[in-house]
Amino acid sequence: MIRRYIPNTLTCCNLLCGCAGIVCSFTHPEIPTAWFVWAACVFDFFDGFSARWLKVTSAIGKELDSLADVVSFGVLPSIVMYHLMTASTTNSWLPWMAFLIAAFSALRLAIFNIDDTQTETFKGLNTPSNTIFISALPLLGLDWIYTTPVLVVITFIFSALLVSPFRFFAFKFKDFSWQHNRERFTFLAISVLLLAWLHAAALPLIILIYILLSLILRPKA
Protein backbone atom coordinates (compact mmCIF):
# COMPACT_ATOMS: atom_id res chain seq x y z
CA MET A 1 0.00 0.00 0.00
CA ILE A 2 1.28 3.41 -0.95
CA ARG A 3 0.19 5.08 2.29
CA ARG A 4 2.77 3.17 4.35
CA TYR A 5 5.54 4.95 2.42
CA ILE A 6 4.19 8.48 2.91
CA PRO A 7 5.64 9.15 6.42
CA ASN A 8 9.12 7.90 5.51
CA THR A 9 9.05 9.92 2.30
CA LEU A 10 8.30 13.04 4.33
CA THR A 11 11.13 12.14 6.71
CA CYS A 12 13.52 11.86 3.77
CA CYS A 13 12.36 15.30 2.60
CA ASN A 14 13.33 16.59 6.05
CA LEU A 15 16.78 15.03 5.57
CA LEU A 16 17.14 16.54 2.09
CA CYS A 17 16.28 20.01 3.47
CA GLY A 18 19.08 19.62 6.00
CA CYS A 19 21.56 18.53 3.32
CA ALA A 20 20.55 21.40 1.03
CA GLY A 21 20.88 23.89 3.88
CA ILE A 22 24.40 22.70 4.67
CA VAL A 23 25.51 22.94 1.03
CA CYS A 24 23.93 26.37 0.49
CA SER A 25 25.54 27.74 3.64
CA PHE A 26 28.89 27.25 1.87
CA THR A 27 27.99 27.85 -1.78
CA HIS A 28 25.21 30.45 -1.48
CA PRO A 29 25.63 32.25 1.86
CA GLU A 30 23.23 34.96 0.69
CA ILE A 31 20.37 32.45 1.07
CA PRO A 32 19.21 32.34 4.72
CA THR A 33 19.78 28.90 6.20
CA ALA A 34 16.65 29.44 8.27
CA TRP A 35 14.55 28.80 5.16
CA PHE A 36 15.80 25.22 4.97
CA VAL A 37 15.25 24.78 8.70
CA TRP A 38 11.64 25.92 8.44
CA ALA A 39 11.02 23.51 5.57
CA ALA A 40 12.65 20.68 7.54
CA CYS A 41 10.44 21.47 10.54
CA VAL A 42 7.32 21.25 8.36
CA PHE A 43 8.32 17.83 7.03
CA ASP A 44 9.35 16.72 10.54
CA PHE A 45 5.90 17.62 11.88
CA PHE A 46 3.91 16.00 9.11
CA ASP A 47 5.86 12.73 8.97
CA GLY A 48 4.78 11.84 12.49
CA PHE A 49 1.31 13.31 12.00
CA SER A 50 0.74 11.33 8.81
CA ALA A 51 2.04 8.11 10.38
CA ARG A 52 -0.45 8.43 13.24
CA TRP A 53 -3.30 9.55 10.99
CA LEU A 54 -2.75 6.78 8.44
CA LYS A 55 -2.01 4.27 11.24
CA VAL A 56 1.27 3.18 9.69
CA THR A 57 3.70 3.91 12.52
CA SER A 58 6.75 1.66 12.49
CA ALA A 59 10.05 1.09 14.28
CA ILE A 60 12.02 1.91 11.13
CA GLY A 61 10.10 5.18 10.79
CA LYS A 62 11.12 6.18 14.31
CA GLU A 63 14.78 5.43 13.67
CA LEU A 64 14.74 7.11 10.26
CA ASP A 65 13.22 10.22 11.82
CA SER A 66 16.05 10.52 14.32
CA LEU A 67 18.70 9.93 11.66
CA ALA A 68 17.20 12.71 9.53
CA ASP A 69 16.97 14.99 12.57
CA VAL A 70 20.67 14.53 13.33
CA VAL A 71 21.42 16.17 9.98
CA SER A 72 18.70 18.84 9.84
CA PHE A 73 18.61 19.67 13.56
CA GLY A 74 22.13 18.71 14.60
CA VAL A 75 24.71 19.21 11.88
CA LEU A 76 22.94 22.12 10.16
CA PRO A 77 22.73 24.39 13.25
CA SER A 78 26.37 23.52 14.00
CA ILE A 79 27.31 24.74 10.52
CA VAL A 80 25.38 27.97 11.10
CA MET A 81 27.20 28.54 14.39
CA TYR A 82 30.52 27.60 12.77
CA HIS A 83 30.06 30.32 10.14
CA LEU A 84 29.09 32.89 12.78
CA MET A 85 32.13 32.06 14.91
CA THR A 86 34.46 32.09 11.91
CA ALA A 87 33.30 35.62 11.09
CA SER A 88 33.73 36.76 14.70
CA THR A 89 37.28 35.59 15.43
CA THR A 90 40.70 35.14 13.84
CA ASN A 91 41.30 32.07 16.01
CA SER A 92 41.38 29.04 13.71
CA TRP A 93 40.29 26.40 16.23
CA LEU A 94 37.60 28.19 18.21
CA PRO A 95 34.82 27.86 15.57
CA TRP A 96 35.08 24.07 15.84
CA MET A 97 33.36 24.37 19.21
CA ALA A 98 30.17 24.87 17.22
CA PHE A 99 30.01 21.13 16.57
CA LEU A 100 29.20 20.54 20.23
CA ILE A 101 25.68 21.31 19.07
CA ALA A 102 25.74 18.35 16.67
CA ALA A 103 27.13 16.01 19.32
CA PHE A 104 24.60 16.98 21.98
CA SER A 105 21.76 16.93 19.45
CA ALA A 106 22.64 13.34 18.52
CA LEU A 107 22.76 12.45 22.22
CA ARG A 108 19.40 14.16 22.78
CA LEU A 109 17.79 12.19 19.94
CA ALA A 110 19.26 8.90 21.18
CA ILE A 111 17.86 9.54 24.66
CA PHE A 112 14.47 10.39 23.18
CA ASN A 113 14.34 7.10 21.28
CA ILE A 114 14.66 4.99 24.44
CA ASP A 115 12.67 7.22 26.83
CA ASP A 116 8.99 6.30 26.97
CA THR A 117 8.13 9.25 29.24
CA GLN A 118 8.47 11.88 26.49
CA THR A 119 4.99 11.55 25.03
CA GLU A 120 3.28 14.71 26.31
CA THR A 121 6.40 16.66 27.33
CA PHE A 122 10.04 16.73 26.28
CA LYS A 123 12.93 16.02 28.64
CA GLY A 124 15.52 18.48 27.49
CA LEU A 125 15.10 21.08 24.77
CA ASN A 126 13.88 19.48 21.54
CA THR A 127 16.26 19.72 18.58
CA PRO A 128 13.91 21.63 16.20
CA SER A 129 13.50 24.46 18.75
CA ASN A 130 17.25 24.59 19.26
CA THR A 131 17.82 24.73 15.49
CA ILE A 132 15.18 27.42 14.90
CA PHE A 133 16.88 29.62 17.52
CA ILE A 134 20.41 29.22 16.14
CA SER A 135 19.50 29.42 12.46
CA ALA A 136 17.53 32.62 13.04
CA LEU A 137 20.40 34.43 14.78
CA PRO A 138 21.78 35.83 11.47
CA LEU A 139 18.37 37.42 10.83
CA LEU A 140 18.55 39.63 13.92
CA GLY A 141 21.14 42.10 12.66
CA LEU A 142 22.40 42.82 16.20
CA ASP A 143 26.18 43.23 16.18
CA TRP A 144 26.67 42.37 19.86
CA ILE A 145 25.24 38.87 19.31
CA TYR A 146 27.86 38.08 16.67
CA THR A 147 30.79 38.52 19.07
CA THR A 148 32.81 35.45 19.98
CA PRO A 149 32.02 35.42 23.76
CA VAL A 150 28.27 35.61 23.13
CA LEU A 151 28.36 32.87 20.49
CA VAL A 152 30.42 30.60 22.76
CA VAL A 153 27.97 31.13 25.64
CA ILE A 154 25.01 30.38 23.36
CA THR A 155 26.72 27.19 22.16
CA PHE A 156 27.38 25.92 25.68
CA ILE A 157 23.99 26.87 27.13
CA PHE A 158 21.91 25.42 24.32
CA SER A 159 24.02 22.26 24.12
CA ALA A 160 23.43 21.76 27.84
CA LEU A 161 19.69 22.42 27.49
CA LEU A 162 19.42 19.63 24.91
CA VAL A 163 20.38 16.99 27.48
CA SER A 164 19.09 18.76 30.59
CA PRO A 165 16.55 17.14 32.97
CA PHE A 166 14.16 20.07 32.53
CA ARG A 167 10.71 19.37 31.09
CA PHE A 168 9.50 21.33 28.04
CA PHE A 169 5.90 21.23 26.87
CA ALA A 170 5.09 19.58 23.54
CA PHE A 171 2.43 20.71 21.06
CA LYS A 172 0.17 17.69 21.35
CA PHE A 173 -3.42 18.69 22.10
CA LYS A 174 -5.65 16.05 23.70
CA ASP A 175 -8.41 18.65 23.95
CA PHE A 176 -8.70 22.41 23.60
CA SER A 177 -9.43 23.33 27.22
CA TRP A 178 -7.48 26.12 28.90
CA GLN A 179 -6.84 23.94 31.95
CA HIS A 180 -4.92 21.32 30.01
CA ASN A 181 -3.27 23.63 27.49
CA ARG A 182 -2.58 26.93 29.26
CA GLU A 183 1.11 26.99 28.36
CA ARG A 184 0.40 26.07 24.74
CA PHE A 185 -2.27 28.73 24.23
CA THR A 186 -0.17 31.36 26.02
CA PHE A 187 2.86 30.56 23.92
CA LEU A 188 0.94 30.50 20.64
CA ALA A 189 -0.70 33.86 21.34
CA ILE A 190 2.63 35.50 22.20
CA SER A 191 4.29 33.93 19.15
CA VAL A 192 1.64 35.22 16.73
CA LEU A 193 1.95 38.75 18.11
CA LEU A 194 5.75 38.71 17.92
CA LEU A 195 5.77 37.33 14.37
CA ALA A 196 3.31 40.01 13.26
CA TRP A 197 5.53 42.68 14.81
CA LEU A 198 9.09 41.48 14.14
CA HIS A 199 8.55 38.86 11.42
CA ALA A 200 11.37 36.29 11.11
CA ALA A 201 13.57 38.22 13.55
CA ALA A 202 11.10 37.24 16.28
CA LEU A 203 12.04 33.55 16.10
CA PRO A 204 14.97 33.57 18.57
CA LEU A 205 12.85 35.54 21.03
CA ILE A 206 9.96 33.10 20.59
CA ILE A 207 12.23 30.16 21.41
CA LEU A 208 13.52 31.96 24.51
CA ILE A 209 9.93 32.53 25.63
CA TYR A 210 9.19 28.84 25.01
CA ILE A 211 12.12 27.91 27.25
CA LEU A 212 11.12 30.36 29.99
CA LEU A 213 7.46 29.29 29.96
CA SER A 214 8.47 25.65 30.25
CA LEU A 215 10.82 26.37 33.14
CA ILE A 216 8.28 28.55 34.96
CA LEU A 217 5.19 26.37 34.43
CA ARG A 218 7.16 23.14 34.85
CA PRO A 219 5.02 20.75 32.78
CA LYS A 220 4.80 17.23 34.21
CA ALA A 221 5.59 14.03 32.32
BALOBA-1460 file (C-alpha; in Angstrom, 3 decimals):
// residues 221
<rec num="1" residu="m" x="0.000" y="0.000" z="0.000"/>
<rec num="2" residu="i" x="1.282" y="3.413" z="-0.953"/>
<rec num="3" residu="r" x="0.191" y="5.078" z="2.289"/>
<rec num="4" residu="r" x="2.771" y="3.172" z="4.348"/>
<rec num="5" residu="y" x="5.543" y="4.953" z="2.425"/>
<rec num="6" residu="i" x="4.188" y="8.483" z="2.914"/>
<rec num="7" residu="p" x="5.637" y="9.153" z="6.423"/>
<rec num="8" residu="n" x="9.115" y="7.896" z="5.509"/>
<rec num="9" residu="t" x="9.052" y="9.922" z="2.303"/>
<rec num="10" residu="l" x="8.302" y="13.045" z="4.330"/>
<rec num="11" residu="t" x="11.131" y="12.145" z="6.714"/>
<rec num="12" residu="c" x="13.521" y="11.861" z="3.774"/>
<rec num="13" residu="c" x="12.362" y="15.300" z="2.603"/>
<rec num="14" residu="n" x="13.331" y="16.585" z="6.052"/>
<rec num="15" residu="l" x="16.777" y="15.035" z="5.574"/>
<rec num="16" residu="l" x="17.139" y="16.542" z="2.091"/>
<rec num="17" residu="c" x="16.285" y="20.006" z="3.466"/>
<rec num="18" residu="g" x="19.076" y="19.618" z="6.003"/>
<rec num="19" residu="c" x="21.561" y="18.531" z="3.325"/>
<rec num="20" residu="a" x="20.548" y="21.405" z="1.034"/>
<rec num="21" residu="g" x="20.875" y="23.891" z="3.885"/>
<rec num="22" residu="i" x="24.396" y="22.697" z="4.666"/>
<rec num="23" residu="v" x="25.514" y="22.938" z="1.031"/>
<rec num="24" residu="c" x="23.927" y="26.367" z="0.487"/>
<rec num="25" residu="s" x="25.544" y="27.736" z="3.642"/>
<rec num="26" residu="f" x="28.889" y="27.251" z="1.866"/>
<rec num="27" residu="t" x="27.990" y="27.854" z="-1.784"/>
<rec num="28" residu="h" x="25.208" y="30.452" z="-1.485"/>
<rec num="29" residu="p" x="25.632" y="32.249" z="1.855"/>
<rec num="30" residu="e" x="23.233" y="34.959" z="0.689"/>
<rec num="31" residu="i" x="20.366" y="32.447" z="1.066"/>
<rec num="32" residu="p" x="19.211" y="32.336" z="4.722"/>
<rec num="33" residu="t" x="19.784" y="28.896" z="6.196"/>
<rec num="34" residu="a" x="16.653" y="29.435" z="8.273"/>
<rec num="35" residu="w" x="14.552" y="28.804" z="5.157"/>
<rec num="36" residu="f" x="15.802" y="25.224" z="4.968"/>
<rec num="37" residu="v" x="15.254" y="24.784" z="8.701"/>
<rec num="38" residu="w" x="11.644" y="25.924" z="8.438"/>
<rec num="39" residu="a" x="11.016" y="23.508" z="5.571"/>
<rec num="40" residu="a" x="12.649" y="20.675" z="7.539"/>
<rec num="41" residu="c" x="10.438" y="21.474" z="10.536"/>
<rec num="42" residu="v" x="7.318" y="21.245" z="8.365"/>
<rec num="43" residu="f" x="8.317" y="17.828" z="7.026"/>
<rec num="44" residu="d" x="9.349" y="16.718" z="10.537"/>
<rec num="45" residu="f" x="5.904" y="17.625" z="11.879"/>
<rec num="46" residu="f" x="3.915" y="15.999" z="9.106"/>
<rec num="47" residu="d" x="5.856" y="12.726" z="8.969"/>
<rec num="48" residu="g" x="4.784" y="11.840" z="12.492"/>
<rec num="49" residu="f" x="1.309" y="13.309" z="11.999"/>
<rec num="50" residu="s" x="0.738" y="11.329" z="8.807"/>
<rec num="51" residu="a" x="2.041" y="8.114" z="10.382"/>
<rec num="52" residu="r" x="-0.445" y="8.425" z="13.245"/>
<rec num="53" residu="w" x="-3.298" y="9.549" z="10.990"/>
<rec num="54" residu="l" x="-2.747" y="6.777" z="8.444"/>
<rec num="55" residu="k" x="-2.013" y="4.267" z="11.245"/>
<rec num="56" residu="v" x="1.268" y="3.177" z="9.691"/>
<rec num="57" residu="t" x="3.704" y="3.908" z="12.518"/>
<rec num="58" residu="s" x="6.753" y="1.663" z="12.490"/>
<rec num="59" residu="a" x="10.050" y="1.085" z="14.277"/>
<rec num="60" residu="i" x="12.016" y="1.908" z="11.125"/>
<rec num="61" residu="g" x="10.104" y="5.178" z="10.789"/>
<rec num="62" residu="k" x="11.116" y="6.178" z="14.314"/>
<rec num="63" residu="e" x="14.776" y="5.426" z="13.665"/>
<rec num="64" residu="l" x="14.745" y="7.115" z="10.257"/>
<rec num="65" residu="d" x="13.218" y="10.222" z="11.819"/>
<rec num="66" residu="s" x="16.049" y="10.516" z="14.323"/>
<rec num="67" residu="l" x="18.696" y="9.930" z="11.659"/>
<rec num="68" residu="a" x="17.203" y="12.710" z="9.533"/>
<rec num="69" residu="d" x="16.970" y="14.985" z="12.570"/>
<rec num="70" residu="v" x="20.668" y="14.532" z="13.327"/>
<rec num="71" residu="v" x="21.416" y="16.173" z="9.983"/>
<rec num="72" residu="s" x="18.699" y="18.841" z="9.844"/>
<rec num="73" residu="f" x="18.606" y="19.674" z="13.563"/>
<rec num="74" residu="g" x="22.132" y="18.709" z="14.603"/>
<rec num="75" residu="v" x="24.710" y="19.210" z="11.879"/>
<rec num="76" residu="l" x="22.939" y="22.123" z="10.159"/>
<rec num="77" residu="p" x="22.728" y="24.390" z="13.254"/>
<rec num="78" residu="s" x="26.365" y="23.520" z="13.995"/>
<rec num="79" residu="i" x="27.310" y="24.741" z="10.521"/>
<rec num="80" residu="v" x="25.379" y="27.974" z="11.102"/>
<rec num="81" residu="m" x="27.199" y="28.544" z="14.391"/>
<rec num="82" residu="y" x="30.525" y="27.604" z="12.766"/>
<rec num="83" residu="h" x="30.061" y="30.323" z="10.137"/>
<rec num="84" residu="l" x="29.088" y="32.885" z="12.784"/>
<rec num="85" residu="m" x="32.131" y="32.064" z="14.909"/>
<rec num="86" residu="t" x="34.460" y="32.092" z="11.910"/>
<rec num="87" residu="a" x="33.300" y="35.615" z="11.092"/>
<rec num="88" residu="s" x="33.733" y="36.757" z="14.695"/>
<rec num="89" residu="t" x="37.277" y="35.593" z="15.435"/>
<rec num="90" residu="t" x="40.701" y="35.136" z="13.841"/>
<rec num="91" residu="n" x="41.302" y="32.073" z="16.008"/>
<rec num="92" residu="s" x="41.375" y="29.040" z="13.707"/>
<rec num="93" residu="w" x="40.292" y="26.403" z="16.229"/>
<rec num="94" residu="l" x="37.597" y="28.195" z="18.212"/>
<rec num="95" residu="p" x="34.816" y="27.860" z="15.570"/>
<rec num="96" residu="w" x="35.083" y="24.074" z="15.842"/>
<rec num="97" residu="m" x="33.365" y="24.370" z="19.208"/>
<rec num="98" residu="a" x="30.167" y="24.867" z="17.217"/>
<rec num="99" residu="f" x="30.007" y="21.126" z="16.575"/>
<rec num="100" residu="l" x="29.203" y="20.539" z="20.227"/>
<rec num="101" residu="i" x="25.682" y="21.310" z="19.067"/>
<rec num="102" residu="a" x="25.742" y="18.348" z="16.665"/>
<rec num="103" residu="a" x="27.134" y="16.012" z="19.324"/>
<rec num="104" residu="f" x="24.599" y="16.983" z="21.979"/>
<rec num="105" residu="s" x="21.760" y="16.928" z="19.447"/>
<rec num="106" residu="a" x="22.640" y="13.340" z="18.522"/>
<rec num="107" residu="l" x="22.756" y="12.448" z="22.216"/>
<rec num="108" residu="r" x="19.404" y="14.160" z="22.776"/>
<rec num="109" residu="l" x="17.793" y="12.188" z="19.945"/>
<rec num="110" residu="a" x="19.265" y="8.896" z="21.180"/>
<rec num="111" residu="i" x="17.858" y="9.536" z="24.663"/>
<rec num="112" residu="f" x="14.471" y="10.393" z="23.183"/>
<rec num="113" residu="n" x="14.335" y="7.103" z="21.279"/>
<rec num="114" residu="i" x="14.662" y="4.993" z="24.441"/>
<rec num="115" residu="d" x="12.673" y="7.216" z="26.826"/>
<rec num="116" residu="d" x="8.985" y="6.302" z="26.973"/>
<rec num="117" residu="t" x="8.131" y="9.249" z="29.237"/>
<rec num="118" residu="q" x="8.472" y="11.880" z="26.490"/>
<rec num="119" residu="t" x="4.992" y="11.555" z="25.027"/>
<rec num="120" residu="e" x="3.282" y="14.714" z="26.306"/>
<rec num="121" residu="t" x="6.405" y="16.657" z="27.328"/>
<rec num="122" residu="f" x="10.044" y="16.730" z="26.281"/>
<rec num="123" residu="k" x="12.925" y="16.017" z="28.644"/>
<rec num="124" residu="g" x="15.518" y="18.479" z="27.489"/>
<rec num="125" residu="l" x="15.103" y="21.078" z="24.773"/>
<rec num="126" residu="n" x="13.880" y="19.482" z="21.544"/>
<rec num="127" residu="t" x="16.255" y="19.721" z="18.584"/>
<rec num="128" residu="p" x="13.911" y="21.629" z="16.198"/>
<rec num="129" residu="s" x="13.505" y="24.462" z="18.747"/>
<rec num="130" residu="n" x="17.254" y="24.591" z="19.259"/>
<rec num="131" residu="t" x="17.816" y="24.733" z="15.492"/>
<rec num="132" residu="i" x="15.183" y="27.421" z="14.901"/>
<rec num="133" residu="f" x="16.878" y="29.615" z="17.522"/>
<rec num="134" residu="i" x="20.412" y="29.216" z="16.144"/>
<rec num="135" residu="s" x="19.504" y="29.418" z="12.456"/>
<rec num="136" residu="a" x="17.534" y="32.625" z="13.036"/>
<rec num="137" residu="l" x="20.404" y="34.433" z="14.780"/>
<rec num="138" residu="p" x="21.779" y="35.828" z="11.471"/>
<rec num="139" residu="l" x="18.366" y="37.419" z="10.832"/>
<rec num="140" residu="l" x="18.552" y="39.632" z="13.920"/>
<rec num="141" residu="g" x="21.145" y="42.100" z="12.658"/>
<rec num="142" residu="l" x="22.404" y="42.818" z="16.197"/>
<rec num="143" residu="d" x="26.179" y="43.227" z="16.179"/>
<rec num="144" residu="w" x="26.667" y="42.371" z="19.864"/>
<rec num="145" residu="i" x="25.239" y="38.871" z="19.314"/>
<rec num="146" residu="y" x="27.863" y="38.082" z="16.671"/>
<rec num="147" residu="t" x="30.785" y="38.515" z="19.067"/>
<rec num="148" residu="t" x="32.812" y="35.454" z="19.981"/>
<rec num="149" residu="p" x="32.021" y="35.421" z="23.756"/>
<rec num="150" residu="v" x="28.270" y="35.609" z="23.134"/>
<rec num="151" residu="l" x="28.362" y="32.870" z="20.493"/>
<rec num="152" residu="v" x="30.421" y="30.603" z="22.762"/>
<rec num="153" residu="v" x="27.968" y="31.125" z="25.642"/>
<rec num="154" residu="i" x="25.013" y="30.377" z="23.360"/>
<rec num="155" residu="t" x="26.718" y="27.191" z="22.157"/>
<rec num="156" residu="f" x="27.381" y="25.922" z="25.676"/>
<rec num="157" residu="i" x="23.994" y="26.867" z="27.130"/>
<rec num="158" residu="f" x="21.908" y="25.420" z="24.320"/>
<rec num="159" residu="s" x="24.022" y="22.263" z="24.122"/>
<rec num="160" residu="a" x="23.426" y="21.764" z="27.838"/>
<rec num="161" residu="l" x="19.689" y="22.422" z="27.488"/>
<rec num="162" residu="l" x="19.418" y="19.633" z="24.906"/>
<rec num="163" residu="v" x="20.378" y="16.995" z="27.479"/>
<rec num="164" residu="s" x="19.086" y="18.756" z="30.588"/>
<rec num="165" residu="p" x="16.555" y="17.143" z="32.972"/>
<rec num="166" residu="f" x="14.158" y="20.072" z="32.535"/>
<rec num="167" residu="r" x="10.710" y="19.373" z="31.087"/>
<rec num="168" residu="f" x="9.497" y="21.327" z="28.036"/>
<rec num="169" residu="f" x="5.904" y="21.227" z="26.867"/>
<rec num="170" residu="a" x="5.089" y="19.575" z="23.541"/>
<rec num="171" residu="f" x="2.433" y="20.708" z="21.059"/>
<rec num="172" residu="k" x="0.171" y="17.695" z="21.353"/>
<rec num="173" residu="f" x="-3.416" y="18.694" z="22.098"/>
<rec num="174" residu="k" x="-5.648" y="16.054" z="23.699"/>
<rec num="175" residu="d" x="-8.408" y="18.646" z="23.947"/>
<rec num="176" residu="f" x="-8.697" y="22.414" z="23.599"/>
<rec num="177" residu="s" x="-9.431" y="23.335" z="27.219"/>
<rec num="178" residu="w" x="-7.477" y="26.118" z="28.901"/>
<rec num="179" residu="q" x="-6.843" y="23.944" z="31.951"/>
<rec num="180" residu="h" x="-4.919" y="21.324" z="30.015"/>
<rec num="181" residu="n" x="-3.266" y="23.634" z="27.489"/>
<rec num="182" residu="r" x="-2.578" y="26.929" z="29.264"/>
<rec num="183" residu="e" x="1.114" y="26.986" z="28.362"/>
<rec num="184" residu="r" x="0.401" y="26.065" z="24.736"/>
<rec num="185" residu="f" x="-2.272" y="28.729" z="24.228"/>
<rec num="186" residu="t" x="-0.172" y="31.363" z="26.018"/>
<rec num="187" residu="f" x="2.860" y="30.558" z="23.923"/>
<rec num="188" residu="l" x="0.941" y="30.505" z="20.638"/>
<rec num="189" residu="a" x="-0.698" y="33.863" z="21.338"/>
<rec num="190" residu="i" x="2.629" y="35.498" z="22.200"/>
<rec num="191" residu="s" x="4.287" y="33.926" z="19.150"/>
<rec num="192" residu="v" x="1.642" y="35.220" z="16.731"/>
<rec num="193" residu="l" x="1.950" y="38.754" z="18.111"/>
<rec num="194" residu="l" x="5.750" y="38.709" z="17.920"/>
<rec num="195" residu="l" x="5.768" y="37.327" z="14.367"/>
<rec num="196" residu="a" x="3.306" y="40.009" z="13.260"/>
<rec num="197" residu="w" x="5.530" y="42.677" z="14.812"/>
<rec num="198" residu="l" x="9.090" y="41.484" z="14.143"/>
<rec num="199" residu="h" x="8.549" y="38.863" z="11.418"/>
<rec num="200" residu="a" x="11.374" y="36.294" z="11.110"/>
<rec num="201" residu="a" x="13.568" y="38.218" z="13.547"/>
<rec num="202" residu="a" x="11.095" y="37.244" z="16.277"/>
<rec num="203" residu="l" x="12.039" y="33.549" z="16.097"/>
<rec num="204" residu="p" x="14.973" y="33.569" z="18.571"/>
<rec num="205" residu="l" x="12.851" y="35.542" z="21.034"/>
<rec num="206" residu="i" x="9.960" y="33.101" z="20.590"/>
<rec num="207" residu="i" x="12.227" y="30.155" z="21.407"/>
<rec num="208" residu="l" x="13.522" y="31.955" z="24.507"/>
<rec num="209" residu="i" x="9.929" y="32.528" z="25.626"/>
<rec num="210" residu="y" x="9.190" y="28.840" z="25.011"/>
<rec num="211" residu="i" x="12.120" y="27.910" z="27.255"/>
<rec num="212" residu="l" x="11.125" y="30.358" z="29.994"/>
<rec num="213" residu="l" x="7.463" y="29.291" z="29.958"/>
<rec num="214" residu="s" x="8.472" y="25.646" z="30.253"/>
<rec num="215" residu="l" x="10.820" y="26.373" z="33.139"/>
<rec num="216" residu="i" x="8.278" y="28.546" z="34.956"/>
<rec num="217" residu="l" x="5.187" y="26.374" z="34.429"/>
<rec num="218" residu="r" x="7.157" y="23.139" z="34.855"/>
<rec num="219" residu="p" x="5.020" y="20.750" z="32.785"/>
<rec num="220" residu="k" x="4.805" y="17.235" z="34.206"/>
<rec num="221" residu="a" x="5.590" y="14.033" z="32.317"/>
